Amino acid sequence: MEFHLCYSVSLNLETLKPETIMPKQLTWNDTDDIGILLSETHPEIDPLSVRFTDLHSYVIALRDFKDDPKASNEAKLEAIQMAWHEEFLDRTQG
């Protein structure tokens, strides 16, 4: 005896956000999103132990990062590091 399940999903394309259809292209200003991605990509790393030169490399290696690698600065890297650290604390201290 075979059973077949059928279902349909209807989407209202007018109300979907663009990032739902296409991944967001990240820039240096997307600190929270980058922090989340770094936490997922490098779950074993304590962000406060990462040098800014390494952090820069981690960010520009993210698949959705599309900004100019030379447009970073210490303030932007520090904001990303703090966003990543918040994610790290949420995960490790739950």
Protein Blocks (a to p, Z undefined) as FASTA:
>chain_A
ZZdddddddddfklpcfklmpccdddfklmmlmmmmmmmmmmmbcfklpcfklmmmmmmm
pmklcbdfklgcfklmmmmmmmmmmmmmmmmnZZ
